[in-house]
Amino acid sequence: MSEIVNRVAKSPIKSLNLEEIYPREERVGFDLKDFLFQELILKEQDFRKSLKELNWEQYKNKWVAIFCSADAIVPTWAYMLVASYLQPVAKGFAIGDFEDLELNIVNILVDSLDLEEFQDRPVVIKGCSSIEIPLYAYGKLVSKLQPISKTLMFGEPCSTVPIYKKPKS
């Protein structure tokens, strides 16, 4: 009787599982509406005072979406000022809604990947996940990995869908 060999484990295939590396920290919103006079007008002096007095530690190690849910004209600098307070305490932030925040998280995550381990290798981007990962993440991975990988596949190492194969030169 011959020994059972795990060919997947011995192959040069490099697997990338977004679920293992996707940030799980809490996502919260920072609504500028709460800092507007009658939810309509931003009074600079009052706004600055309120931000200065706010307990920013409540945002420690959280991902924050900075937005205004009121139908008000809010100057760009107001969003930037909030971001400057969040910078030292939050895990990260995005000026925009929660979808914008997730896109920012994906960009940070994918841009921080060590791509050297995928160089000239077959790469499988794992597909099944128990957490919701934005479709945008998969497109971002294709743009980063296709130029450097030998092949790009989606699924599980034992059952993949081919996405890209580097042409023979």
C-alpha positions in Angstrom: 0.0 0.0 0.0 1.4 3.4 -1.0 1.7 6.3 1.3 -0.9 9.1 0.9 0.8 12.3 -0.2 -0.7 15.7 0.3 0.3 17.2 -3.1 -1.4 20.6 -2.1 0.9 21.0 0.9 4.0 20.2 -1.2 3.1 22.5 -4.1 4.6 25.9 -4.6 1.1 27.4 -4.4 0.9 30.4 -2.0 -2.5 30.8 -0.4 -3.9 34.2 0.7 -6.8 34.1 3.1 -8.2 37.6 3.6 -10.3 36.4 6.5 -7.1 35.7 8.5 -5.7 39.2 8.1 -8.8 41.3 7.7 -9.1 43.8 10.6 -11.7 42.9 13.2 -11.6 46.1 15.3 -14.9 47.8 15.9 -16.2 50.3 13.3 -17.9 53.4 14.6 -19.2 56.6 13.2 -18.4 60.2 14.0 -21.4 62.3 13.0 -20.7 66.0 12.7 -24.5 66.7 12.9 -24.2 66.5 16.7 -21.8 69.4 16.6 -23.9 71.8 14.5 -26.0 74.6 15.8 -29.6 73.5 15.3 -28.2 70.6 13.2 -27.7 73.2 10.4 -24.8 75.5 11.0 -21.3 75.0 12.0 -20.1 77.7 14.3 -16.3 77.5 14.2 -15.5 78.6 17.7 -18.2 76.4 19.3 -17.1 73.4 17.1 -13.4 73.8 18.0 -14.3 74.1 21.7 -16.5 71.0 21.6 -13.8 68.9 19.9 -11.2 70.1 22.3 -13.4 68.9 25.3 -14.4 65.6 23.7 -13.1 62.4 25.2 -11.2 61.0 22.2 -10.2 57.9 24.0 -13.6 56.4 23.2 -12.2 56.0 19.6 -9.1 54.2 20.8 -8.2 51.3 18.4 -11.4 51.7 16.5 -12.0 52.4 12.8 -14.0 55.6 12.4 -16.2 56.9 9.6 -16.4 60.7 9.7 -19.6 62.0 8.2 -22.5 64.4 8.6 -26.0 62.9 8.5 -27.7 66.3 8.5 -28.6 68.2 5.3 -26.1 70.9 6.1 -23.2 72.5 4.3 -20.1 71.6 6.3 -16.7 73.0 5.3 -14.0 70.5 4.4 -11.7 71.7 7.1 -14.3 70.5 9.7 -13.9 66.9 8.6 -10.1 67.4 8.5 -10.1 68.8 12.1 -12.0 65.8 13.4 -9.5 63.5 11.5 -6.6 65.3 13.2 -8.0 64.5 16.6 -8.6 60.9 15.6 -5.2 60.4 14.1 -3.3 59.6 17.4 -6.0 57.4 18.9 -8.1 55.6 16.3 -6.9 52.5 14.4 -7.8 54.4 11.3 -10.5 56.6 9.8 -12.1 57.7 6.6 -14.0 60.8 5.8 -17.2 59.4 4.4 -19.7 56.7 5.2 -19.1 53.1 6.5 -18.6 51.8 2.9 -15.9 54.4 2.4 -14.3 53.3 5.7 -14.2 49.7 4.5 -12.6 50.7 1.2 -10.0 52.6 3.1 -9.4 49.5 5.4 -8.9 47.3 2.3 -6.5 49.8 0.8 -4.4 49.9 4.0 -4.5 46.1 4.3 -3.6 45.3 0.7 -0.9 48.0 0.5 0.7 46.6 3.6 1.0 43.1 2.3 4.5 41.7 1.8 4.3 40.9 -1.9 7.7 39.2 -2.0 6.3 35.9 -0.9 4.0 35.9 -4.0 6.7 36.7 -6.5 6.7 34.3 -9.5 4.5 31.8 -7.6 1.0 30.4 -8.2 -1.3 32.3 -5.8 -4.7 31.2 -4.6 -6.9 33.8 -3.1 -9.2 31.9 -0.7 -12.9 32.5 -1.3 -14.9 31.1 1.6 -15.1 33.4 4.6 -17.2 33.7 7.7 -16.9 37.5 7.7 -18.0 39.9 5.1 -15.2 41.1 2.9 -15.9 43.8 0.4 -15.7 42.8 -3.3 -13.4 45.7 -3.8 -10.7 43.8 -1.8 -10.6 41.0 -4.4 -10.1 43.6 -7.2 -7.4 45.3 -5.3 -5.7 42.0 -4.8 -5.8 41.3 -8.5 -4.2 44.6 -9.3 -1.4 44.0 -6.8 -0.8 40.3 -7.4 -1.3 39.8 -11.2 1.9 41.7 -12.2 4.1 39.6 -9.9 2.5 36.1 -9.6 2.9 33.2 -12.0 -0.8 32.4 -11.8 -3.7 33.8 -9.9 -6.6 31.6 -8.8 -9.7 31.9 -6.6 -11.1 29.3 -4.3 -9.3 26.6 -2.3 -6.0 25.0 -3.2 -7.7 21.7 -4.0 -10.4 23.4 -6.2 -9.7 26.7 -7.8 -11.0 28.9 -10.5 -8.2 30.3 -12.7 -8.1 34.1 -12.9 -4.8 34.8 -14.6 -1.8 33.0 -16.0 1.4 34.8 -16.9 2.2 34.3 -20.6 5.3 32.4 -21.4 8.0 34.7 -22.7 
